[in-house]
Amino acid sequence: MARRKILPMTMAKIEPPPPPPTVKLTVDAAALAHNWRTLDRMSGNAVAGAAVKADCYGLGVDTCIPVLSEAGARNFYVAHWSEVAAVARHVDPNSISVLHGVLNEQEAAYARAIGARPVINTPEQAQLWSQTGGGPCDVMVDTGINRLGISPDDISDPAIGALDIATLMSHLSSADEEADCNRQQRDLFARLAAQTKAQHYSLCNSAGIALGSAYHFDITRPGIALYGGVPRQEMDGQIRQVAYIQAIVMQIRQLEAGESVGYNGRFTAMGDHRVATVSLGYTDGFLRSRGTDGYLMHNDKMLKILGTVSMDMIIVDVSDAPDVQTGSWLDVPFNLPDAAQHSGLSQYELLTSIGPRLRR
Ligand SMILES: *Cc1c(COP(=O)(O)O)cnc(C)c1O
């Protein structure tokens, strides 16, 4: 909610409801549920959880979590403690794991108060968790990404041995590629799992699920593929697009040869053009890099972007789309694998850069 000055009661103004927005994100709930069920099925004997960090990768916790929960997800992953409360409004807090672990006593106290599990990443964190009261937690063991997690040698550390481990997990560095390290990480994780008492074991992100049953263990942790990302070809045709972005045409104008468009006149017309100014800009996540060779769609017409993307506007060529008028809705290409290839951004970046005006 936007911050505003709190007025004394007598001065409080009744705010009129705002008119409908001119740029919108639509989340296809049926596609989201389909993707979770598909990934759960592809996970074989394991159950799929759901990575819901970063506001469900930009698509909105309040929109997505009820759908994922209804579809059957029972394990939810966020990165920060600040993300837990919003998720816990929809699901049992002890189904939430916090990947960044507990860095200090304040975080440990908050974990207990709200009832979510930390993912312990160092022996020091294990000690902190035990000294502040213990209780169920998860443990991340780093099998080769060298990012977060205890090292394989730490598995025998008494501080780790003292924990009540719900899920022992690790994370693949290159599951979206054919890489020898996938097999090496899997084998190392299997060895460490055999040495560690935990209720469940978990290795795979979305891409890892496609590597086969040897990788699945008990719980998988898909994120990007839930939201329409296709990290590996095996998932092509099985994962449905979830996010749709549209923006309205605010003005139409005619350009004559020699006139240029937008900041710094980066596009100059060679002849006559009919152009539309659209309510979409880089603050909405449509970064300037997407303007170069980019386009919007109207029905099946491609509308080329002209000039530089502004903060709140872009200009598209509608010379060949006479039905585009002021008030027409244009579609932003958001099939993630295609849009990634076209823009040079990753499928993850395309989703998580969706701007604040589109979030609900
Ligand atoms: C983000 C994350 C996931 C989900 O990864 P995707 O590639 O989006 O499926 C799984 N596990 C961990 C530890 C993560 O940080």
The ligand as an SDF file (V2000), in Angstrom:
LIG
                    3D

 15 15  0  0  0  0  0  0  0  0999 V2000
   15.4200  -20.1180   -6.2400 C   0  0  0  0  0  0  0  0  0  0  0  0
   15.7280  -21.4920   -5.7470 C   0  0  0  0  0  0  0  0  0  0  0  0
   15.0300  -22.6080   -6.2540 C   0  0  0  0  0  0  0  0  0  0  0  0
   14.1280  -22.5150   -7.4470 C   0  0  0  0  0  0  0  0  0  0  0  0
   14.9260  -22.4300   -8.6150 O   0  0  0  0  0  0  0  0  0  0  0  0
   14.3330  -22.3590  -10.1010 P   0  0  0  0  0  0  0  0  0  0  0  0
   15.5370  -22.4200  -10.9570 O   0  0  0  0  0  0  0  0  0  0  0  0
   13.6250  -21.0570  -10.2040 O   0  0  0  0  0  0  0  0  0  0  0  0
   13.4130  -23.5090  -10.2670 O   0  0  0  0  0  0  0  0  0  0  0  0
   15.2710  -23.8220   -5.6650 C   0  0  0  0  0  0  0  0  0  0  0  0
   16.1600  -23.9560   -4.6470 N   0  0  0  0  0  0  0  0  0  0  0  0
   16.8610  -22.9190   -4.1620 C   0  0  0  0  0  0  0  0  0  0  0  0
   17.8230  -23.1320   -3.0630 C   0  0  0  0  0  0  0  0  0  0  0  0
   16.6840  -21.6580   -4.7090 C   0  0  0  0  0  0  0  0  0  0  0  0
   17.4160  -20.6270   -4.2550 O   0  0  0  0  0  0  0  0  0  0  0  0
  1  2  1  0
  2  3  1  0
  2 14  2  0
  3  4  1  0
  3 10  2  0
  4  5  1  0
  5  6  1  0
  6  7  2  0
  6  8  1  0
  6  9  1  0
 10 11  1  0
 11 12  2  0
 12 13  1  0
 12 14  1  0
 14 15  1  0
M  END
$$$$
